[in-house]
Amino acid sequence: MPTMLEKATWLMERLRTPVTMRELQEEWMYDPMNNYPGKKIDKKTFDNWRNYLAAYFGVEVEMGRFAGRKTLYCLKSAPGA
């Protein structure tokens, strides 16, 4: 069973480039780290992981809407930056 640290690291790596919540959920559904294959990340879980990144790594996740398109999530600041 993956630890919170492993999940947060997965999320941090994935958010190095902008991604929609749907893309993130689809990738997680089939990732070997997912304990429940086929199950998406719900918004509350995503928010918990995002808060973990801020608290333990000092990394913020930026949310933006570009040209009226879907909301994209990406790292606002990377560790050590």
FILOLUM-630609 format. One line per 8 residues: their letters; for each residue z, x, y of N, C-alpha, C. Coordinates in pm, 1 decimal. Each point is the difference from the previous one (the first is absolute). Last residue first. Layout:
residues N
a> Z:X:Y:Z:X:Y:Z:X:Y  ... $
//
This chain:
residues 81
agpasklc> -539.8:1296.5:2543.3:-92.4:1.0:115.2:75.8:-5.6:129.5  177.2:-21.5:-462.8:-19.6:133.7:52.1:-91.0:6.8:121.3  -61.6:-424.2:-288.8:115.6:89.1:-12.3:-33.7:139.9:50.4  -272.8:-395.7:218.4:12.6:56.0:-134.4:121.3:91.2:-5.5  -139.5:-450.9:306.7:39.0:139.4:5.0:19.0:48.5:-142.6  -183.8:-413.7:58.0:0.8:30.7:142.4:34.0:146.8:20.6  -239.1:-256.7:-431.6:114.0:77.1:45.9:-15.0:27.1:148.8  -220.3:-446.9:-192.2:-17.0:144.0:-20.6:125.6:70.2:51.1 $
yltkrgaf> -271.1:-522.8:-76.8:125.5:74.9:-1.1:-33.9:146.9:-22.4  -269.9:-477.7:192.3:0.3:124.7:-75.6:135.3:67.3:13.4  -245.2:-524.3:59.4:106.7:92.7:34.9:-6.6:121.4:-92.2  -450.8:-281.1:109.4:124.7:-6.7:-76.0:100.6:104.8:46.7  -351.5:-112.3:369.1:-12.8:2.6:-146.0:137.2:-6.9:-65.5  -122.3:27.1:482.6:18.0:-132.8:-57.5:-11.4:-5.3:-151.1  -20.2:414.5:248.7:-116.5:-83.7:31.5:7.8:-136.9:-66.9  376.3:271.5:-173.6:-108.0:65.8:70.2:-120.1:-92.4:14.0 $
rgmevevg> 566.2:27.6:-86.0:-115.3:-86.3:-22.5:-111.9:57.9:86.0  481.3:216.0:-229.5:-90.9:-26.5:109.4:-113.8:-89.6:-40.9  500.8:277.4:-128.1:-78.1:-116.8:-35.0:-90.5:-29.3:118.4  305.7:441.1:-216.8:-58.7:-70.4:113.4:-85.4:-115.5:-51.4  439.9:299.0:-180.8:-125.9:-60.1:-40.8:-49.0:-82.9:118.0  342.3:453.2:-23.1:-22.6:-139.2:35.4:-136.5:-44.6:-48.5  394.6:395.9:-126.5:-141.7:-33.9:7.3:-14.1:-148.5:31.4  394.2:291.6:-112.5:-31.8:-4.3:142.1:-146.3:-33.2:25.2 $
fyaalynr> 260.6:27.1:-425.0:-100.4:101.0:32.8:-31.1:5.7:149.3  326.2:-304.4:-197.5:19.1:124.3:-74.2:-98.9:111.4:33.8  4.6:-447.6:218.3:138.5:45.8:-10.3:12.5:138.9:-62.6  -429.6:-219.4:36.4:55.0:26.4:133.4:139.3:62.5:-9.8  -210.7:-141.3:-397.5:-73.0:113.0:57.6:57.0:38.7:135.8  170.4:-386.6:-202.6:44.8:119.5:-71.2:-68.4:124.2:56.3  -144.1:-419.9:151.9:130.6:34.3:57.5:57.5:125.8:-64.9  -393.3:-171.4:-182.2:-29.4:48.8:134.9:129.8:42.3:69.4 $
wndftkkd> 31.3:-213.2:-414.8:-51.3:135.5:-17.8:-27.7:64.4:135.6  129.4:-450.0:2.2:110.9:83.5:-49.4:-44.3:145.4:-13.7  -329.0:-317.9:110.4:89.6:25.3:113.6:119.4:86.8:-41.0  -293.3:-141.2:-339.3:-67.9:93.8:88.6:89.5:35.5:118.5  152.0:-336.6:-281.4:8.8:129.9:-66.7:-65.2:107.1:86.0  -43.1:-440.6:148.8:139.4:43.6:10.9:19.2:137.9:-63.9  -423.5:-214.8:-37.2:26.1:47.8:136.0:142.4:52.5:15.4  -214.0:26.7:-487.7:15.0:-108.2:97.7:41.3:59.7:134.6 $
ikkgpynn> -298.1:202.6:-417.8:115.0:25.8:86.2:11.0:-118.2:93.6  -230.3:-83.6:-480.9:-21.2:57.7:132.8:132.7:32.6:66.8  -146.7:-26.7:-540.8:80.8:-63.3:104.2:-18.4:75.1:131.6  -200.2:141.0:-415.8:-62.7:-124.2:42.4:76.7:-71.9:109.7  275.7:326.4:-305.3:-144.5:7.4:20.0:-58.6:-137.4:32.6  482.1:205.7:46.5:-50.3:-132.4:-34.8:-150.3:-3.1:24.9  251.0:388.0:98.6:70.3:-45.1:-121.1:-50.7:-133.8:-51.6  -247.7:403.4:290.3:40.5:-140.5:9.0:62.5:-43.4:-132.8 $
mpdymwee> -207.1:427.5:66.5:138.5:-3.6:44.3:54.4:-143.1:8.2  -462.6:110.7:-107.7:91.9:23.5:-112.0:147.7:-6.6:40.1  -386.2:-285.2:254.0:51.4:136.3:1.7:98.8:18.1:-115.3  -241.9:-407.1:143.7:-44.9:73.3:-118.3:45.6:145.6:-1.6  119.9:-315.2:353.0:-3.7:-84.8:-119.6:-30.8:79.9:-126.4  -15.1:188.0:447.5:130.0:1.3:-65.6:-3.0:-76.6:-131.9  -383.9:0.9:281.7:23.1:132.3:-57.6:130.4:5.1:-78.3  -99.8:-395.0:234.0:-92.3:18.2:-112.4:18.5:136.0:-66.4 $
qlermtvp> 247.3:-97.9:392.9:45.7:-80.7:-113.1:-88.3:20.3:-121.9  -129.9:205.1:402.6:122.2:61.2:-50.6:50.2:-74.1:-123.8  -359.6:-184.2:233.4:-41.2:122.5:-69.3:119.6:69.3:-63.5  90.3:-374.6:269.3:-70.2:-39.7:-122.4:-43.8:122.4:-80.6  190.4:58.3:425.7:102.3:-36.8:-98.8:-67.1:-37.1:-131.8  -269.4:340.0:298.1:49.1:-136.4:15.7:106.8:-26.7:-105.3  -115.4:490.6:226.2:-26.1:-86.7:-114.3:51.0:-140.4:32.0  -86.8:555.2:210.4:26.5:-144.0:20.6:-44.6:-84.7:-118.9 $
trlremlw> 161.4:502.6:-82.0:-117.7:-60.4:62.1:27.6:-149.9:14.1  343.7:240.7:-166.2:-54.1:108.8:82.6:-130.8:-42.2:66.3  288.0:-250.3:-321.4:-13.7:-39.5:139.8:-47.3:113.6:90.4  89.3:55.1:-475.2:-104.8:-101.0:15.7:-25.8:-33.4:146.4  351.7:296.7:-118.0:-129.6:60.8:-30.7:-113.2:-99.1:25.6  436.9:-160.5:42.8:-28.6:95.4:106.3:-137.0:65.2:-22.7  167.9:-284.5:-334.6:-39.4:-75.6:118.8:-39.2:95.5:112.9  172.8:191.9:-391.3:-129.2:-63.3:-29.2:-51.9:-71.0:124.8 $
takelmtp> 431.2:167.2:22.5:-96.7:108.8:5.2:-140.5:-52.5:-26.8  355.1:-295.7:-50.3:-19.5:29.5:142.3:-102.5:111.4:17.5  131.9:-106.2:-437.1:-78.3:-110.0:57.5:-30.5:25.9:147.3  281.8:304.0:-221.3:-136.4:8.8:-53.3:-89.9:-109.1:57.8  457.9:-11.8:111.4:-62.3:117.6:59.1:-145.4:13.3:-46.8  272.2:-326.2:-194.9:-42.2:-40.6:133.7:-70.3:115.4:70.4  -29.8:21.1:-525.2:108.5:-10.9:97.7:-56.4:-48.1:134.0  -204.6:-104.6:-511.1:-5.9:84.7:119.3:115.7:-26.1:96.4 $
m> -12.5:-43.4:-547.1:0.0:-85.3:117.4:0.0:89.7:123.6 $
//
